[in-house]
Amino acid sequence: MKNDFDSLDETSMYDQGDREEITAVLEAADDVYISIDNVSYHVALRGEGMPLICLHGFGEAGDTWDKLNLPGFRLYCVDFLGHGVSDRSHNPVLYQFDTVLRHLYTLIHTLVGEEPYGIMGYSMGGRMALQYAAMYEPSRLMFLVLESASAGIEDINERQERAAADEVLAHKIETHSIEWFEEMWSKLPIFATQQKLSPAVQHTIKERRLSNTPEVLAHTLRGTGQGMTPYVGNKIADLEMEILYVSGALDTKYDDIGKTIFGFCENSAHVSVPEAGHNVHTEMPDEFNDIVNLFLSDYNDKNIS
């Protein structure tokens, strides 16, 4: 069942009648399309229980979470703007960091209302989830599950260098085909471990990357790439929600981030998965589900009791 409705303004969002209508739609739907600033976001829904917002990585889509098995949770798998079947706007402003976070805030509040909820994010999605938590500090956000996500680049000079590198890559993507992007992206060392996946899974990953457009990928890099992302590693210990950081042991860069930034805070825990690379939930879905279910066991017990 598909449904379309516009996002609500800050006042009507919490009107009891509107909220009951939206809740009824969301409980019955398999997916919905939510309009914010005249662009439509696609959200796939499955499961029952506490809301869990799931955010995908760069060049991916919400269906990257198809193998998630989390009893006691209602999954809201979002397609970022320009990704999946969300609108592909030509307006670069809509891909800028502040706009993306503002849209995410509105989207989440439209989806969950005043219910407690969690966010799970992979790579770019995890980075934006952490930025959202640090910027808005929402009181109803109970937990974050971050997979292979950056907390931003602390050194300003290194961040500027990354922004310059992202601009070079964005220009290359714009001036080449999507087939060029898929081949280049798939050969990055960070994805080397995916060569061990079954042909069927590799085909799914390839088709997902090929479904993008060069323009959208370039806009996304320029607007929300790591060079444009503030450093929030020094704020994590002050966040009130619980945080689980999952990384693959073979992805040394993000495994080190997990150890050094998330491994020593009282409100966060780091799990390193042996023999896994950057995309743990795709490479080792059963292990990923077990890790996340264990972390969420308290919430899970409440939701399925």
For each residue, the residues with C-beta under 8 A, 3 or more apart:
1: 28 29 30
2: 29 30 31 32 33
3: 25 29 31 32 33
4: 32 33 35 40
5: 22 25 32 33 34 35
6: 34 35
7: 13 34 35 36 106 107 110
8: 12 13 15 18 22 110
9: 12 13
10: 13
11: 14 15
12: 8 9 15 18
13: 7 8 9 10 18 19 109 110 113
14: 11 19 113 114
15: 8 11 12 18 19
16: 19 20
17: 20 21
18: 8 12 13 15 21 22
19: 13 14 15 16 22 23 113 114
20: 16 17 23 24
21: 17 18 24 25
22: 5 8 18 19 25 26 110 113
23: 19 20 26 27 113
24: 20 21 27 28
25: 3 5 21 22 28 29 32
26: 22 23 29 32 45 111
27: 23 24
28: 1 24 25
29: 1 2 3 25 26 32 45
30: 1 2 44 45 46
31: 2 3 42 43 44 45
32: 2 3 4 5 25 26 29 42 43 45
33: 2 3 4 5 40 41 42 43
34: 5 6 7 40 41 43 107 110 111
35: 4 5 6 7 38 39 40 41
36: 7 39 41 103 106 107
37: 94 99 103
38: 35
39: 35 36 81 86 87 89 94
40: 4 33 34 35 86 87
41: 33 34 35 36 78 79 80 81 86 87 103 107
42: 31 32 33 62 78 79 84 85 86
43: 31 32 33 34 62 76 77 78 79 107 111
44: 30 31 62 63 75 76 77 79
45: 26 29 30 31 32 74 75 76 77
46: 30 74 75 77
47: 70 71 73 74 75
48: 72 73 74 303
49: 71 72 73 74 300 303 304
50: 72 73 74 115 116 117 118 142 299 302 303
51: 73 74 76 111 112 115 116 117 118
52: 70 73 74 75 76 117 118 119 120
53: 76 78 108 111 112 117 118 119 120 129
54: 62 65 68 75 76 77 78 119 120 121 125
55: 78 80 119 120 121 122 124 125 126 128 129
56: 60 61 62 64 65 77 78 79 80 83 84 122 124 125
57: 60 64 122 123 124 125 279
58: 123 124 217 220 221
59: 83 181 185 208 209 212 217
60: 56 57 64 83 122 208 209
61: 56 64 79 83 84 85 208 211
62: 42 43 44 54 56 65 77 78 79 84
63: 44 66 77 84 208
64: 56 57 60 61 122 208 281 282
65: 54 56 62 68 75 77 120 281
66: 63
67: 281 282 285 289
68: 54 65 75 281 285 289 292
69: 289 293
70: 47 52 73 75 289 292 293 296 300
71: 47 49 293 300 303 304
72: 48 49 50 296 299 300 301 302 303 304
73: 47 48 49 50 51 52 70 118 296 299 300 303
74: 45 46 47 48 49 50 51 52
75: 44 45 46 47 52 54 65 68 70
76: 43 44 45 51 52 53 54 111 112
77: 43 44 45 46 54 56 62 63 65
78: 41 42 43 53 54 55 56 62 107
79: 41 42 43 44 56 61 62 83 84 85 86
80: 41 55 56 83 84 86 100 124 125 220
81: 39 41 86 87 88 89 94 95 100 103 216
82: 86 87 88 89 95 212 213 216 217 219 220
83: 56 59 60 61 79 80 86 212 216
84: 42 56 61 62 63 79 80 211
85: 42 61 79
86: 39 40 41 42 79 80 81 82 83
87: 39 40 41 81 82
88: 81 82 213 215 216
89: 39 81 82 94 95
90: 215
91: 94 95
92: 95 96 219 222 223
93: 96 99
94: 37 39 81 89 91 99 100 103 219
95: 81 82 89 91 92 99 100 216 219 220 222 223 224
96: 92 93 99 100 223 224 228
97: 100 101 131 223 224 228 229
98: 101 102
99: 37 93 94 95 96 102 103 223
100: 80 81 94 95 96 97 103 104 128 223 224
101: 97 98 104 105 128 131 132 135 136
102: 98 99 105 106
103: 36 37 41 81 94 99 100 106 107
104: 100 101 107 108 128 132
105: 101 102 108 109 132 136
106: 7 36 102 103 109 110
107: 7 34 36 41 43 78 103 104 110 111
108: 53 104 105 111 112 117 119 132 138
109: 13 105 106 112 113
110: 7 8 13 22 34 106 107
111: 26 34 43 51 53 76 107 108
112: 51 53 76 108 109 115 117 140
113: 13 14 19 22 23 109
114: 14 19 140
115: 50 51 112 140
116: 50 51 140 141 142
117: 50 51 52 53 108 112 140 141 142
118: 50 51 52 53 73 141 142 143 144 145 241 296 299
119: 52 53 54 55 108 129 132 133 141 143 144 145
120: 52 53 54 55 65 125 126 129 144 145 146 147 292
121: 54 55 124 125 126 127 128 129 130 144 145 146 147 149
122: 55 56 57 60 64 125 126 147 148 149 279 281
123: 57 58 126 127 147 148 149 278 279
124: 55 56 57 58 80 121 127 128 149 220 224
125: 54 55 56 57 80 120 121 122 128 129 149
126: 55 120 121 122 123 129 130 146 147 148 149 150
127: 121 123 124 130 131 149 150 151 152 226 229
128: 55 100 101 104 121 124 125 131 132 224
129: 53 55 119 120 121 125 126 132 133 144 146 149
130: 121 126 127 133 134 144 146 149 151 232 236
131: 97 101 127 128 134 135 152 229 230 232
132: 101 104 105 108 119 128 129 135 136 138
133: 119 129 130 136 137 138 141 144 239 241
134: 130 131 137 232 235 236 239
135: 101 131 132
136: 101 105 132 133
137: 133 134 141 239 240
138: 108 132 133 141
139: 240
140: 112 114 115 116 117
141: 116 117 118 119 133 137 138 144 241
142: 50 116 117 118 241 242 299
143: 118 119 241 242 243 244 295 296 299
144: 118 119 120 121 129 130 133 141 241 242 243 244
145: 118 119 120 121 243 244 246 292 295 296
146: 120 121 126 129 130 149 243 244 245 246 262
147: 120 121 122 123 126 245 246 247 279 280 281 288
148: 122 123 126 246 247 248 251 254 278 279 280
149: 121 122 123 124 125 126 127 129 130 146 245 254 257
150: 126 127 153 226 229 254 257
151: 127 130 231 232 233 236 257 261
152: 127 131 159 226 229 230 231 232 233
153: 150 158 159 162 226 227 229 231
154: 158 159 231 233 234
155: 158 159
156: 159 160
157: 160 161
158: 153 154 155 161 162
159: 152 153 154 155 156 162 163 226 227 229 231
160: 156 157 163 164 227
161: 157 158 164 165 227
162: 153 158 159 165 166 225 226 227
163: 159 160 166 167 225 227 228
164: 160 161 167 168 227
165: 161 162 168 169 227
166: 162 163 169 170 221 222 225 226 227 228
167: 163 164 170 171 221 222 227
168: 164 165 171 172
169: 165 166 172 173 221
170: 166 167 173 174 217 218 219 221 222 225
171: 167 168 174 175 218
172: 168 169 175 176
173: 169 170 176 180 181 214 217 218 221
174: 170 171 214 215 218
175: 171 172
176: 172 173 180 181 214
177: 180 181 214
178: 181 182 209 210 212 213 214
179: 182 183 210
180: 173 176 177 183 184
181: 59 173 176 177 178 184 185 209 212 214 217
182: 178 179 185 186 206 209 210
183: 179 180 186 187
184: 180 181 187 188
185: 59 181 182 188 191 209
186: 182 183 191 194 205 206 209
187: 183 184 191
188: 184 185 191 192
189: 192
190: 251 253 277 278
191: 185 186 187 188 194 277 278 279
192: 188 189 195 277
193: 196 248 250 251 276 277 278 283
194: 186 191 197 202 205 277 279 282 283
195: 192 202
196: 193 283
197: 194 201 202 205 282 283
198: 201 202
199: 202 203
200: 203 204
201: 197 198 204 205 282
202: 194 195 197 198 199 205 206
203: 199 200 206 207
204: 200 201 207 208
205: 186 194 197 201 202 208 209 282
206: 182 186 202 203 209 210
207: 203 204 210 211
208: 59 60 61 63 64 204 205 211
209: 59 60 178 181 182 185 186 205 206 212
210: 178 179 182 206 207
211: 61 84 207 208
212: 59 82 83 178 181 209 216 217
213: 82 88 178 216 217
214: 173 174 176 177 178 181 217 218
215: 88 90 174 218 219
216: 81 82 83 88 95 212 213 219 220
217: 58 59 82 170 173 181 212 213 214 220 221
218: 170 171 173 174 214 215 221 222
219: 82 92 94 95 170 215 216 222 223
220: 58 80 82 95 124 216 217 223 224 225
221: 58 166 167 169 170 173 217 218 224 225
222: 92 95 166 167 170 218 219 225 228
223: 92 95 96 97 99 100 219 220 228
224: 95 96 97 100 124 128 220 221 228 229
225: 162 163 166 170 220 221 222 228 229
226: 127 150 152 153 159 162 166 229
227: 153 159 160 161 162 163 164 165 166 167
228: 96 97 163 166 222 223 224 225
229: 97 127 131 150 152 153 159 224 225 226
230: 131 152
231: 151 152 153 154 159 234
232: 130 131 134 151 152 235 236
233: 151 152 154 236 261
234: 154 231
235: 134 232 238 239
236: 130 134 151 232 233 239 243 261 262 265 267 268
237: 265 266 267 268
238: 235
239: 133 134 137 235 236 243 267
240: 137 139 267
241: 118 133 141 142 143 144 267
242: 142 143 144 267 268 295
243: 143 144 145 146 236 239 262 265 267 268 269
244: 143 144 145 146 268 269 271 291 292 295
245: 146 147 149 257 258 261 262 263 268 269 270 271
246: 145 146 147 148 258 270 271 273 280 288 291 292
247: 147 148 251 254 255 257 258 270 271 272 273 276 280
248: 148 193 251 254 255 272 273 275 276 277 278 279 280 283 284
249: 255 272 273 274 275 276
250: 193 255 275 276 277
251: 148 190 193 247 248 254 255 276 277 278
252: 255 256
253: 190 256 257
254: 148 149 150 247 248 251 257 258 278
255: 247 248 249 250 251 252 258 259 272
256: 252 253 259 260
257: 149 150 151 245 247 253 254 260 261 262
258: 245 246 247 254 255 261 262 263 270 271 272
259: 255 256 262 263 270 272
260: 256 257 263 264
261: 151 233 236 245 257 258 265
262: 146 236 243 245 257 258 259 265 268 269 270
263: 245 258 259 260 268 269 270
264: 260
265: 236 237 243 261 262 268
266: 237
267: 236 237 239 240 241 242 243
268: 236 237 242 243 244 245 262 263 265
269: 243 244 245 262 263 295
270: 245 246 247 258 259 262 263
271: 244 245 246 247 258 291
272: 247 248 249 255 258 259
273: 246 247 248 249 276 280 284 287 288 291
274: 249
275: 248 249 250 284
276: 193 247 248 249 250 251 273 280 283 284 287
277: 190 191 192 193 194 248 250 251 280 283
278: 123 148 190 191 193 248 251 254
279: 57 122 123 147 148 191 194 248 282 283
280: 147 148 246 247 248 273 276 277 283 284 287 288
281: 64 65 67 68 122 147 284 285 288
282: 64 67 194 197 201 205 279 285
283: 193 194 196 197 248 276 277 279 280
284: 248 273 275 276 280 281 287 288
285: 67 68 281 282 288 289
286: 289 290
287: 273 276 280 284 290 291
288: 147 246 273 280 281 284 285 291 292
289: 67 68 69 70 285 286 292 293
290: 286 287 293 294
291: 244 246 271 273 287 288 294 295
292: 68 70 120 145 244 246 288 289 295 296
293: 69 70 71 289 290 296 297 300
294: 290 291 297
295: 143 145 242 244 269 291 292
296: 70 72 73 118 143 145 292 293 299 300
297: 293 294 300 301
298: 301 302
299: 50 72 73 118 142 143 296 302 303
300: 49 70 71 72 73 293 296 297 303 304
301: 72 297 298 304 305
302: 50 72 298 299 305
303: 48 49 50 71 72 73 299 300
304: 49 71 72 300 301
305: 301 302
